Each structure stands twice: as C-alpha cells, then as structure tokens.
Amino acid sequence: MSRVLFNFVKSKIPKISSTELIALQSGNTSLDRNILQGKIKFPKKHVYKQKFPEQKLNELFNTFDNSRIYPNKNNNYWINYLAKNKYFSFLIDESYGGIKLSVNEMSSLLTKVASVDPALGVITMVPNSLGPGELLTHYGTQEQKTKYLPGLADGTYIPCFGLTGPNNGSDATGSIDEAEIVNVKGRHMIKVNLNKRYITLAPVSNLMGIAFNLNDPQEILESKKNGITVALVEREHMGLIQDTHHNPLNAGFPNGTIKGDILIDLEQVIGGPENIGNGWKMLMECLSAGRGISLPATANASSKVATFGIMNYIKVRDQFKMPIGNMEAIQEKVNAMVYNTWIIQSSVELMNDILDEGNSPAVLSAIMKQQTTERGREVLNHGMDIHGGAAICIGYNNFMEKFYRAAPIGITVEGSNTLTRSLIIFGQGLNKSHPFIFPLLDSVLKEDINKFNSDFKNILIHSLKLYGLTFNISNFIPGISKSLENQIIDFAALTNFVALKGGALKREQMFSGTMADIFSNLYLALSVHYYHNHYNASLKLTDYIINKLVNENKKLINCAISNLGPERILLNHLKKNPDSLNFNTEREIFNEIMNNPKIMREIKKNIVLNNNILSDLEFAGNNEKILNGQEIFIDNKLLKVKKKVINVGEYLN
C-alpha cells in the first residue's frame, strides 16, 4: 500500500530542474509558512539607531538640481557623487570602510532618495542589492574581500552585475552566456563569450560581476565542477567591450551592454575555484535585497509622492466653481490611491522587520516585488487622471511625470511580474512555504519510502485538522480580525486540496495566479494590521483596507473552488458572498483621509520636500486664502503677496 501511494504521489510531482530545486532550497520562510500553517507569528519591531549621517542626506537633497543623471555633459557628476559619499556601501561592513545599514534604515534611505528622483534611487539601489558587494560579502575569498570591498565602499569601484542576455529575460539561465575551461600556456583559465544587455550601471561600471554557464569539455579540472558560475572582471580587462547603452523610457539612469570574448583566471570566480557551479545558489540566496527591499522602496517612494501631492492638490484646484476634492468622482480615486499607498508602506514595514530578524524569505520577497510595483502603478494612474493636463506637461509643477515614466521599469526587472505572479508566488510557494510538502517532495526524490510514510502522515493530519477548523473557528489566531482569521484558515485548507494538482499547476497558470493573489492579499492584510499596531494612525482606515482585501479574496476563493475538480464539493462551504461597494463607507473614508492628520503624517514619512513643488502644494493645501500684503514662504523663499488672492492654486499658477 505504501508503494502504491508513493508511486501515485511521484506521478503527480512535476519535473524539477536543478535550478528550480536550488531555488526551492535557497532562503527560508516566515509569515508565508505561518499562513499555510493557519497560525501567525509576527516579527519583533526593529528599532535602529541611524548610522548614515543626516548631514550627508541633507547635502544631497539640498544640492541635487533635478538634472538628467545619465547621459549628461558633466562627466557623470551625480553617479560619482553618490559613489564617493558612500551611498554604494550599505551592505559593506565597517571593517572594509562601508556603512552597513539595517534593512529598515536602508529601506528608509532608499525611499527618501527615490522620492527626490527615481533615477537617483535606481543608481543608489543597484550597488546595494544583488551585485559584487553582496556576493563578495557572503561568498568572496578573504583576498577578494580585501582587494575589492574597500574600493566599493569609498567609490573607487562602481559596480554592476551582468546576468541578462538577449534571449534570457525572466528565464534567467535559459540562454545564459557560455564559458569553458581552457589551457593557456600551462594555466587553467576560463574563456567566456559575453553578451549581456539591460545591465544597470554597465556604461559607467569599472567592476562587474558576471554570470555564465561554465563547461569543462576537456575535463581539465580535477574537481569536475561545472554549471552556473559568477566571477569578477574589471573595466580594463582585455577584450571587454562597454561601448553602448540603452535608454529605458528616458528615465535617466545608465543601463547598457557588456560584451566580448575574454579570458579570466579561475581566481576571479567569486569565492575562488571551489565555487565553480555554485552561482545559481549564490544568486538565489541574495535575491531578497532587490526583490524584498529595493524595488518595494522605490514603489513606496513613488506612491507616497503621488498621494501626498494629490491630497494637497485637490484642496486648491477649482473646477465648476468648487475645489475638485468636493467631487465624489475625485474622492473615489483618492481613496484608491491611499488604499494602495497604505498597503505598500505597511508591507514594506513588515518585510523590513522580517529581514532584520535575519530571515531571507524568497516567497515573501516575490510577493513584495510583484504587489508593490503593481499597486504603485495603480496609484500613479489615478494620480495622473486627477492631475490632468499638468500631469502630461513636463515642468516644475509636474510631480508625477518622472515616477510615471519609471514605473514599468520596476515592474519589468528582477523577472516579469506576470511570471512572478503565475509561477513563483504560489507555484514555488506551495512547495517552499507549506510546512510538509517539500519534505514529502524530498523523500520522493530520494526514493526514501520510510521517510515518505512519515511525511505523508504529517501532511494528512495537518490537512484534516485545517479542514475541520473551517467549520468552527474560535480564537485560533488571536489578535487579528475574525474575518481575516477565518480567511487564513480557509486558504490554508484550500491549499491542501489544490496541492493535489501537483505538476499541473505549472500549466494551469491562471489558477496558480489566482491562488497567488489570495496568498498576497493575506500577507498584505496582515501587514496593514501590523502597521496599525505600531503607529496607530487610523483604526477606521485600517479596518477599511483589511475588509477590502478580505472581500477581494472572497471573489478569488470562489473562483478557485469553482475551477477545481470533483473535490470542490468538499469546499463549497468556503464560498462566501462578497460585499457590494458601499458609497457611504467610501464617503466616510474620504473624510477620514482628509481630516485625520495622522494619515497625512504617515504618507509624508520618508519623502523629501526640499526644493520641489511638493512643499508648495503642502503650503497651498494648508492655507486656503492669502491676503494682500501678507508675507509667506514658498520653496524656502520669503515672498510678499502683491494682490488679494482667494484661491491659493491661482497664486501658485
């Protein structure tokens, strides 16, 4: 009977490539596993002492002239400025001259920088996520660390990381550059054919991490190692070509190609020859910074800037002889902007604390990347609609144009959001985050029937227990709303039934995407709850957002159950009728948003108002009338009103 069951489960398991298996084994789990267990344990709130000097930040914000960063006529002034002022050193230990920051401080700082200019944010972000600095810190030899980390910390080296080629986008290793071991005058070397593109900072970088598939057809190496490998090369390396750059939506940051047929020493492999073939594992374990910290920070910045600006703009912009904020059509969009912005900032807060505890949850990082960048785009779309003509004309008063242009870039990099949603979040999350599925999978792959029997028993008990709880839940998850508690249990139980699909989930990407949306919404709802526990800005807004996420999940859970096979009859009791939109609730929430100063305080947090239209709008939003002869400050300049102005928007125009 055990063998029959073993063979049945084995038939359901999809073919798993070596790269997929490494991805499943890399990093760890956190709230993602809690959700599938049906019980929640939040991290401790991380409190940090600021290490990066406030004076350095203010100097940057006060002197940045909003000029195009790249290409420009000023010899890449701002890139060199950031490098020399240690903005590229946030992952590097102080012993090597860096300023190693906590995740919370780095996220806060990246949000501030990106709120000034998204290109400035990208340039700061890249050296502090996946790249030579992080790879050297975790895997470099002592000699490599001593040689390169001080130079990365003080700006001598400007780093980049080359992975993507012309034909491997989201399939990162599908058509990766090839390399082989060769013998050159008695020395073992690596011959690499490089053809990288879409590499941020490549045009200005002088220290590149490169990834390639290394082969040893002549069996030169005694170790017999091969596979995905990462190595370091410097700009002046013979045969290296960095003579072209891309222009991603005219956003103004350096992005380009790395090409050439080059020879490199085995010692240039990060970690030395012993790390040949370990590159994919190294990359997977380091992805959390880009996916979990940097891209969410940039989405946080753009959403906060857009929402802060619009919340003030609607107070002073008149149409039809009244402020547009009095119009329900505008109020509806403002509610949507605040809803998504609050979700983004809350999820960033929770994720930062999870990472600062030392975790590296790959699934949550994927959720953060996909959800924050998509929701950030929604915020910008609504803001562009409200700002109207001013939003499509480039100039000082347009506070959204540069963020709107940059939004698709964040959605595209680190893997397409489409595939992150449909293949990774739930597809890989099911195997990685579920408390018992990966051990069961591992026992099948190892043909260990005894372990399989034990693992199968565990998953069976777990599934029956959760299924029973769906009929009668009572304080199983204390401290959160009843509706959210019920839905976590329902989703965990539903997941155990969906797991029976096995490898079919790889093909059924609409189903996997629907489950990913439910999974993501539960994490986001928990993050909003977590944020309120620590900042207590508005219980009314918190409940509104959580209820809206739960309501959206009702529709998605109904959809998932309806698309199951005959087993759906066992799950019909999980179907719930979604609530219809209540216009009175929307009106109340808009009033709460506009009249509760704590909400504006949180949205304003970590965005920079120096020398930009946002400070003007804030003044205008807080002052409905300006009288003749009154002295006022606009953009830090003392001005005197020369005539009576009733509408502040008129004055600013």
Buried (B, 14 or more C-beta within 10 A) or exposed (E): EEEEEBEEBBEBBBEBEEBBBBBBBBBBBBBBBBBBBBBBEBBEEBEBEEBBEEEBBEEBBEEBEEEBBBEEEEEBEBBBBBBEBBBBBBBBBEEBBBBBBBBBBBBBBBBBBBBBBBBBBBBBBBBBBBBBBBBBBEBBBEEBBEBBBBBBBBBBBBBBBBBBBEEBBBEBBEBBBBBBBBEEEEEBBBBBEBBBBBBBBBBBBBBBBBBBBBEBEEEEBEEEBBBBBBBBBEBEBEEBEBEEBBEBEEBBBBBBBBBBEBBBEBEBBBBBBEBBBBBBBBBBBBBBBBBBBBBBBBBBBBBBBBBBBBBBBBBBBBEEEEBBBEBEEBBBBBBBBBBBBBBBBBBBBBBBBBBBEEBBBBBBBBBBBBBBBBBBBBBBBBBBEBBEEBBEEEEEBBBBBBBBBBBBBBBBBBBBBBBBBBBBBBBBBBBBBBBBBBBBBBBBEEEBBEBBBEBBEBBEEBBEEBBEBBEEBEEBBEEBBEBBBBBBBBBBBBBBBBBEBBEEBBEBBEBBBBBBBBBBBBBBBBBBBBBBEEBEBBEBBBBBBBBBBBBBBBBBBBBBBEEBEEEBEBBEEBBBEBEEEEEEBBBEBBEBBBEBEEBBEBBBBBBBBBBBBBBBBBBBBEBEEBEEEEEBEEBEEEEEBEEEBEBBBEBBE
